[in-house]
Amino acid sequence: MSDCHEVHQRLYLYLDRELLPEEVIEIRQHILNCKECFELVSFESGVIKLIKRDCGCDKAPDHLKARIKSILKKKTY
């Protein structure tokens, strides 16, 4: 059984769908029974959707990509 601390620790793994199915079920059950965690997940999920909507679709121009690749090829480590 998940508790609030565990949900907070694994929140982004949960939102990014990086947990095993049984872990998702366990956290989801806790969220459905805990108002504070439900509100936290709802808020963070909304922020992620907003970021993806407003910032996730910009692409770098081809000339910028080419310049960065050129610089990286010249760089020695």
C-alpha positions as CSV (number, residue, x, y, z in Angstrom):
1,M,0.0,0.0,0.0
2,S,1.4,3.4,-1.1
3,D,1.5,6.3,1.3
4,C,1.7,10.0,0.6
5,H,5.5,10.1,0.9
6,E,5.9,7.3,-1.6
7,V,3.5,8.9,-4.1
8,H,5.5,12.2,-3.8
9,Q,8.8,10.3,-4.4
10,R,7.5,8.5,-7.4
11,L,5.2,11.2,-8.8
12,Y,7.1,12.0,-12.0
13,L,7.7,8.3,-12.7
14,Y,4.0,7.8,-12.4
15,L,3.1,10.8,-14.6
16,D,5.7,9.8,-17.2
17,R,4.4,6.3,-17.3
18,E,7.7,4.8,-16.2
19,L,6.4,2.5,-13.5
20,L,5.5,-1.2,-13.7
21,P,1.7,-1.9,-14.1
22,E,1.4,-3.1,-10.5
23,E,3.1,0.0,-9.2
24,V,0.7,2.2,-11.2
25,I,-2.3,0.4,-9.8
26,E,-0.9,0.8,-6.2
27,I,-0.3,4.5,-6.6
28,R,-3.6,5.1,-8.4
29,Q,-5.5,3.4,-5.6
30,H,-3.8,5.8,-3.1
31,I,-4.5,8.8,-5.3
32,L,-8.2,8.0,-5.5
33,N,-8.4,7.7,-1.7
34,C,-6.2,10.7,-0.8
35,K,-7.5,14.2,-1.6
36,E,-4.1,15.9,-1.1
37,C,-2.3,13.5,-3.4
38,F,-5.1,13.6,-6.0
39,E,-4.8,17.4,-6.0
40,L,-1.0,17.2,-6.3
41,V,-1.2,14.8,-9.2
42,S,-3.9,16.9,-11.0
43,F,-1.8,20.0,-10.6
44,E,1.5,18.5,-11.8
45,S,-0.3,16.7,-14.6
46,G,-1.7,20.0,-15.7
47,V,1.7,21.7,-15.6
48,I,3.2,19.0,-17.7
49,K,0.4,19.2,-20.3
50,L,0.9,23.0,-20.4
51,I,4.6,22.7,-20.9
52,K,4.2,20.1,-23.7
53,R,1.6,22.3,-25.4
54,D,3.4,25.5,-25.2
55,C,7.1,24.4,-25.4
56,G,7.1,21.0,-27.0
57,C,6.5,21.8,-30.6
58,D,9.2,24.3,-31.4
59,K,12.0,22.9,-33.6
60,A,15.4,24.3,-34.1
61,P,16.1,25.6,-37.6
62,D,18.2,23.4,-39.9
63,H,21.0,25.9,-40.1
64,L,21.3,25.9,-36.3
65,K,21.3,22.1,-36.1
66,A,24.1,22.0,-38.7
67,R,26.2,24.6,-36.9
68,I,25.9,22.7,-33.6
69,K,26.8,19.4,-35.2
70,S,29.8,21.1,-36.8
71,I,31.0,22.5,-33.5
72,L,30.5,19.2,-31.8
73,K,32.6,17.4,-34.4
74,K,35.4,19.8,-34.0
75,K,35.3,19.6,-30.2
76,T,37.8,17.1,-28.7
77,Y,37.4,15.7,-25.2
